[in-house]
Amino acid sequence: MLYQITDGTVAVGGETVLSHISFEIKGKEKIALVGRNGAGKTTLLRLLAGEISLDRDDKRAGAGIFTSKKLTVGILHQVPVLDGDKTVEELLLEACPAEDGFSRERFEYEMEYDRIFTGFGFEKEEKKRKFSSFSGGEQTKISLIRLLLLKPDILLLDEPTNHLDLKTVQWLEEYLQKYEKAAVFVSHDRFFLDQVADVVYELEDGRLKRYPGNYTAYRSQKRKDIQTAQKAYERQQQELKRLDDLVKRFKNKPRKAAFARSRKKIAERMERIEKPSEDDVHIFTGEIQPAVLGSKWVLEAEHLKVGYDRPLLELSLRVRRGQKIGILGDNGAGKTTFLKTAAGLLAPLKGKLSLGNGTVMGYFDQHTADIRSDQTVAEHFHSLFPSMTEKEVRSILGAYLFSGKKASVKVDSLSGGEKSRLVLAEILQSRPNLMLLDEPTNHMDIQARETLESAFQAYQGTILFISHDRYFIRQVADAVLIFEGQSVMYYPFGYQHYLDRMRGDRKESPAARIKAEEQALIAGLRAVPKAERHRLREIGTEEAYQDWRLRLAGEAMEEARRQVEILWEKKQQWEEEKLLRVWDLAEGLQENSGDWGNEGRGSGMDTGEYPGEEALCLAMDRWTDACLEWYQNTEENDEEEKAQ
């Protein structure tokens, strides 16, 4: 155990922030702290850094904080605290452990800080500038660089991804994954938490709970825990009601009075289970179907040039019904311009753009979210859907986190993120079959984002959306469009698949199978006109797709064939050995008796069935299925070649 807090309490300004918490760091753990704003996450970081101490508690045995050795702890504050008159180089060299300026240790340190400094997007020459000459965001980045160079035993980071661009965040994720010591961090970037954390501590109502795994694992386990606790609570309530009914029924009957008293004592002694707090995220479990199905091809663009005074880019694309495509790219790459053109708000500069028959569109951007109304949320929503009952309005609004009093708040009083959530609820309720969304989750808290992720996953229509929230993109998109320079690259898989390929992490085994979900995703390649297919590294042509599919099907067939051969050889060997045993037994019996046939039946002769017959049959079935899969893919390939 590297570090441990036992039964610790901290009060700030007379108010208890951390109440009898337990917390531990083991080895090189990367720990994420999560919880609502104001829950006490920064307070806990300051406690770990030694900036504040545990409150005195006469009931606690010992100091409350234990460490396995003398530890170095470094913390990154949201507001930099370095000397502004010093140059960056002076500040970074202060962290160098080597006093000799010509030592190998000093040389390696300077190489390291050059690597980290440029990794954060700075030029080497900027080391000569004074710290105060940098912007607030740049100062935070420099403070983080200095902290990383110190390499403390426990690295404490408070919102480390603030002020960092996507490339730098990805660099930091990879650095922390390889960091050889422990780290504890607070961040609202869920994708960052997923990439780095191997333990999550949730801070709620002053208490901490430990969850193994990353952020996604924590969310999944928390939902399961709430469901389990709710069932236990309901069972106990039913039991208490049963006991109470028995007491009321028999307490006034002389013969049953003792029985009633015993039931009452059982109920009184029963340790009460607290009603669990509901998860503040609503998960949509059913499907959200468009009101009109629409045609198979929802949107088609051919040599489409988009822009204002001059073309920003040109693309050709076909979007199939039901696709959910995330749009990626740097600011100014033309993402919003394309979305506005697709929505009909901007005219194409050149080329063709058409929507499929029966397409009903829902469009969202930050301007559409800037609604003004002196009505309450419920009144405003009801005015848009007058056929609904008051109960239905309240139920739908509750699903989008406008429950209870929140539905009675005036629209003008809502925050920007709440207004966006209300408008998106209106769009989803109107059931379009195509949604075009520009940064739908901006200014929303994590609970609202996860609610909308669930809604968009349940939605069965087509979505094209722009977002900088990588976690949101991964949860919703089944394909991505990458805007880069003046070109657009189509990638027919999800965001995580795209990242893995860019990092070169994907390794396909010889026995790779075509997974059902990958079949569905790679079908997106067919959504792009053949002559206009955009290349993305090694993925990008119909021929490559067919070769890839046939290769995997062929490998699966070959692997199944090898398994059949191995098991068949084992059966042959078993039968040969059985035959030899029979002959040996027969010869032995013949030497002792002229007639061994009857004795052989009771002499232990092995006449049973081959014990591996079932495994062999299953292997042969798999081989047959693999052959059929390969044949089907070959037939489809031939048909498509004829069609072309």
N, C-alpha and C positions, 0 to 999 in steps of 0.2 A: 504494500500500500504506500504510494508516494505521498498522498496528502488526504486528510480526513477531518471532517467536521461532524461532531456528534452532539445532538440535542442543542443546537445553536439558535440563539434568538438575537435579533437586532431591531432596535427601534430608532426611528429618525423623527425628530421634532415631536416626541411624545407619542408617535403612532407606530405600532408594531408592523414592520415590513417583512421580516423573516421570523417565523414562529416555530421553534423547536425542530429545526431542519437537520437532516443528515445528508452529507455530501462526501463523495470520495473520488479521488483520481488514482487510477492504476496505471503504472508504467507509462507508455507513450500514447495514452488515450487522447482522442480528439473529441471534446465534449461541447455540444451545443446547448445553450440556455434559451428556452422559449417561454413565451407567456405574453399576456396582454401588456400594452404600454402602462407603466406605473406599477407593474406587479412586483418589481424589486430586482430585476436582472442586473442593472448597473450597480445597485447596492451590493449584490453578491460578488460582483467582480472586484469592487473596492475592498470588500472583506478579504477575498483571496489575495489581493495585492498588499494587504497589511495597512491600508490607509484608514480603515476603521476596525474596531474590535468588537467581539461578542459582548452582549450585555451580561452583567453579573447575574448569576442564577444559582441560588443556594441549593436548589434541588438537583443540579447537574453534578455528576461525579467527575472531577478532573477539569482541565482547562477548556475542553471542548474542541480544540484544534490540535491535531497530531500530524507530525511529518516523519518520514523515514530517515531523513538526513537534513542538513542545512541546505535549503533550496534558494535558487535565484528565481525571482519572479519579475516579469516585465509586463506592463499594461499599456495598451494604446487607448488614449482618451479620445472622445469625439472632438475635443478642442485641443489643438497642439499646445505644448508647454515648453518648447525649446527656445534657446536664446536667439532672437531675431537678428542680432548684430554679427553673428558668426556666419561664415560661409558654409555651404552644404558639406564641403569636403572636411572642414574642421569638425563639424558635428558628427560626421560619419566616422572620422578617424578617432574620435573620443572613445568609441566602442571597441577599438582595436586592442586585443590583449597583449600584443607584442610591443615592448618599449623600444627595442632596437629597430630603427628605421630601415636597416639593411638586412634584416633576418628573413629567412624563408617564410616564417609565419606571417610577417608583415606583407610580404609579396603575395601570399595566398589570400590574405584578408582583402587586400586591395583588388585582386582579381574577382573575389566574391562580391565585393560591394559594387564593382563595375557591372557585373552580371545582373545583380538585383536592381541597380539604379536604372539601367537601360531596359530591364524587364518591366519596369513600371512606366515606361514610355518617355523617359528623360534622355536628353543628349548628354554625352560625356562632358562636353564643355560647360554644361550648366552647373557642374559641381563648384565652379568658382564664384557663383552668384551668392549673395547674402540670403539667408533664410527668409528674412522679412520681405524680400522682393517677389516672393512667390505668392500665388493666390491661396485662399483658405484651403481649397481642395488639394492643391499641390503640397501645401505644408503638412496636411494630414498624411499624404503619401510618403513624404520624406520622413516623417515621424515613424511611420510603419517600417520603412526601410531600415532605419536606425535600430528599431526594436528587433527586427529579424536578424540583423548582424550581431546583436548581443547574444542571441541564442539562449534565452533563459530556460531554466528547467520547466517552468510553467509559463506559457505565453498566453496573455489575456488580451482579447481583442473585442472592442465595442464598436459594432457596425463597421467592420474593416472594408466592406465593398462600397461604402459611400464614396462618391467622387471618383470612382474608378470606371474606366470604359470596359466594354465586354472582354477585349483581348487581355487587359491587365487582370481582370477578375479571374479569367481562365488560367493565367500564369500563376496567380496567387493560390488558386485551388490545387494546382499540381505541386507547388512548392510545399504547401501545408500537408498534403498527402505524404510527402517524403520527409517531413520534418521529424527529426529523430528524438524529439522530446514531447512533452504533453502540451496541449493547447485547450483553452476554454474560450468560447466566443459567443457573442450575441449578434444576430443578423436577422433582418427581415427577408433576405434573399434565400428562399427555400431551396432553390437549385444548388446554391453554394453549400447550404447545410447538408443536402443530400450527397454532394460530391465529397465532402470533407469529414463530416461527423461519423463516429462509430458508436457514440452514446449521446442520448438526448435527456436532459433534465427539464421537466416542465415545472414552472413556478406558478402556482395558483392559490389564491387566498392565503398567502404567506407560507405555503408549504411546498416542498420539493418532492417530485416523484421521478425515479430513474427508469428510463426505457432503453434497452439495448438496441443498437442499429441506428440507421440514419433517420432523416426527417419522415420519409414516407413510411418506414417501418413503425415509427412512433405514432403517426396518425392512424395507421391501421390498427395497432394494438390498443390505442386509446378508445377507439370506437367499440372494439370488442369488449374492453373492460367496462365501458358504460352499459352496454347491453347486458353483460353478465350481472353487474350490480343492480340494474333495474329489475331483472328477473328475480334476483334474490330478495330485493325489497318487496316486490309484489307478492311473492310466496309468503313472506313473513306477515304481510298485512292480511292476507287471506287466513293464515293460521290464527292471528290475533282476533280476527273477526269471528272465526269459528269458536274459539275459546270463550269470547265474550258472549256469544249467542248461547253457549252451554250454561254459562254462569247465570244469565238472565232467565233461562228456561227452568233451571233446577234449584235456584237459591232459596225459593220459598216452599220447597217440598221437603218435609222433614227427612224422608228416607234418602234424598239425594243432596241434602245440604252439604255434607262432608265432601261429596264428589265435586260440587260447585266450588267450594272453598279451595280444593286442591287445583282445579283448573285455573282459578283466579291467581293463585300463587305461581303457577307455571308461567302465566302470562306476565306477571310482575317481574319475575326473575329473568325472563328472556332478554338477552342483550339486544337492544334495538339496532337495526340496520338503518343508517341514514339514507334518506332519499337521494340518489345521485343527481348531481347537477347535469342538466341536459347538455349535450354537445352543442356549442354555439355555431356549428356548421350544419346546414341542411343538405342532406344527400338525396338527390332525386333517384328513385329506384325504378320508376317506370319509364316508358318512352314518351318523348315529346314529338308527336307526329305533325308535319305540316298539314295545313287545311287542304291544300291542293298538291298532288304528287308532282306534277310537272313532267317535262320531257327528260329523256336519258341524258342528253348533253345540255347542261344548264347555261354555260357561258363558253363562247368560242371567239378567239382572237387570232387574226391572221395578218402578219406583218404590221401589227399595231404599233404606232409611234405615239407616245404620250408626252405631254409637257405643256408649257405655257407659250412663251415666245419662240422657244426652240425645243426640239425633241430631247428628252432626257434619256430615253431608251426605246428599244424596239423589241417586241416579243410576239411569239405565236404560241397559243395555248388552247387546250380544250379541257373544260372542267366537267367531270362526270357527276351525276346526281349522287348525293350522299357523301362526297369527299369533304374533308376538313383540312384546309391547306393553310399553314402558317407562312407568313411573308417575312423574310429576314433581310437585313441589310443595314448599312450605315445611314445616318441621317443625311438627307439630301440625295439619296440614291434613286428616288422616284416612287417609293412604296405608296405613300398617300396619294400621289398624283395618279397612279394606276388605279387605286381603289375608287377615287372620285370619278375617273373616266368610266370604270366598270359600272358605277352607280348612276351614270348619266349626268353628273354634275359638271363634268368637263367634256368638251367635244374632242374626239381623237384628232391628232394633227394629220395622221395618214393611216391607211390600212383599214381593216374591217374589225368590228366588234359587234357581236350579236348575242342576245339572250334566247334561251330555248322557249318553246311554246309553253304557256301556262306558268311562266316564272313569276313568282310574287316575291318582291325584295323587301328586306328590312335593312336599313343603313344606320350605322352609329359612328359618330365621332364626338370629339369634345364639345363641338358647337351644339349638336343635337341634345347633349346632356345638360346644357345650360338652360334648364326650364325655369319659368317664372310663374308662380301661382300662389294666391292667398288661400287656396283650398287646402284641406288636410290631405295627407297621402291617400287615405281611403276614399275621400270624396273625388280627388283627382283621378284615381284609378277607376272608380265606378263610373265617372262621366265618360271614360273611353270605352267601357264595356257595360252599357246600361242594362243589358239583358240579365246580368248576373244578380244574384241575391246578395244581401249584405254579408251573409255567412260565407258565401263563395269568395267574395272579394277579400274578406279577412283571412281566409284559409290560403289563398294564393299569395297574398302579400306576406303572410307568415313564412311561407316557403322561401321567400327572398329576403328574410330577416327583417321584415317590417311587421313584427308581431306586437300585440298589446298596445301599449301607449305610443309606440313608434309610429303606428298607423294613424294616430290622431294628431301627429305633429304637422305643422304647415309645411308645404313643399318649399317655400322660400327659406325656411329655417334649416333645411338639410345641408349637409356638407357636399362638396363636389363629388366625392366618392359615392355618397348615398344617392345623389341625384342620378349619377351614372347607373347605379344598380336599379333604380326605379325605372329608368328609360329602357334598360335591357329586359326587365321583367315585362314591360309593356310590349316590346318587340316579340319576345318569346310567346307571350300570350296571344298575340295576333296570328301566330302560326304561319310565317312566311316559309317558302321552300328554299330561299337563298338569303343568307345574312352576310353583309359586308361590314366588318368591324375594325375600327381604327383605335388601337390602344383601349380596349374595353375595360381593363382593370386598373387604369391609372387612378391614383389617390385612394385606392381601396385597401382596407386592412386584410390580413390573411384569411379571416373567417369569411369575408365577403367573396374573396377570390376563389376560395375552395368551394363555396356554394355555387358560384357561376360555372366553375370547371365542371362540377357535377351536372349542372343544367345543360351545358353544351355537349357533354358526353351523352346525355339522354336524348338530345335533339337529333332527329333522324334526317334532317335536311342537309343542305350544303352550306359550308362556311368558308369564306376567305377572310383572314384576319391578320392584323399587324399587332405585334406585342414585343416589348423588351423584357417581359417576364419569362425567363427560360423555363421555369417550372410549369407555368401556364401553357406554354407552347408544347412542352413534352406531354402534358396531360391531355391536350385537346387535339393536336394536329396529327394526322396520319400521313401527311406529305408536306414538303416545304418548298417554297420558291425563294431562291437566294438572289437578291439584287446586288450586283457587284459591278462597279464601273458603269458601262452603258449596256450591259448584257444581263439576262435573267437566266438562271440555271434551275431546272426542275429536278427535284430529288424525290423519288417515289416512296420513301420510307419516312418514319417518324424522326423527331428531332434527336433523340438519343442515338439512334442508328447513324444519323448524319455525323454527329460529334465523334462517335467511336471510329467511323471510317476516316475522318479527318485526322484523328490522333493515331491511326494505324493500329488500334487495339484489337480489331476484329480478326479472329483466327478461325477459319472453317476447318473442321476435322474431316478426314477422308470419308467418314460415315455420316456426313451431314445430311439431314433430312430437310425436305421443304416443309416448313411449318405453315400451318393454316393461316396465321396472321401475316406471315411474310408473303404468302401467295396473294392475299387480298391487297397488300400494300404495293407489291411490285406490279400488280395489274394496272397501277397508275401510269406506268410507262406507256400503256396503250392510249392514254388520254391525250398524248401529245402527238400532233401530226408528224408523220415519219420524216418528211423533208425538213421539218423545223425543230427536230429534237435537239435540246441543248445538252452539251457534254458536261459532265461533272466527274472529274478524275476518270476512273475506269468505267463508271456506270453511265449509260446514256443512249444506247441504240437498241432497237428491237432485236437485232441479230445477237447482240451480247446477252440480252435477256433470255432468248431462246437457247443459246449455247449454255448459259448458266443453269437454266432449268433442266435441260436434258442431261447435263453433266451430273447434277445432283441426283436426278432420277436414276441415271446409269450407275452411279456410285452406290446408291441405296440397293439397286438390284444386285450388283456385284457383291456387296457385303452380305446380303441375304443368301446368295448362292454359296458363299464361303461357309456360312454358318450351317447350311444344309449338308455340305460336304463333310464338315468336321463331325457333325452328329451322325451322319450316315456311316462314316468310317468307324466311329465308336461302336455303332450297332453291329457292324460287320465283325469287328474285333471281339465283341462280346459273344456273338454267335459261334465264332471259331473256337474261343476258349470254352464255351459250353459244350461244343462237340468233342473237344479233347477230353474234357472232364467225363463225359459220357463213355467214351472209349476206354479211358483209364479205369473207370469203375467197372465197365463190362469185362475187361481183361482180368481184373482182380477177382471178380465173382466167378468167372469161368474157370480160373485155376482152382478155386475151392469147391466148385460145384459144376456138374455138367449142365444143369439147367438154371440159369440165373435170371430168366425173364421175370418170374413172379417175385423173386427176392428183390430185384432192382426197384420195384415200385415202392418198397418200404425201406430202402437203404439210403435215403438222403439224396437220390439222384436229382439234379436241378432240371426240372422240366417247365419252369415258370416262364412268363412273358418278359420281354426285354423291359427293364425298369425305365429306360429313357424314351419309350415310344411316344409318350405325350409331348415331350419337348421337341422331338423330331417332327411330329405332325404340325405343331405350332410353327416351327421354323419353315416348313414347307409351305404353310399357308402364307407366311410373311413373304416368302420368295415369290409366290404366285401374285400376291397383291403388288409387290414391287415391279414385277414384270408388266402387270396391267397398267400401273402408273406410268412406267416408261413408254409403253405402247400408246397410251392415251396422249401423252405429251408429244410423241412423234406424230400422231395423227393431227393434233391441233397445229403443230408446226407446218405440216404439209398443206393443211387447209388455208392457213394464213398466207403461205407463200403463193398458193394459187390465186387467192383473193387479191394479192398485190400485183 
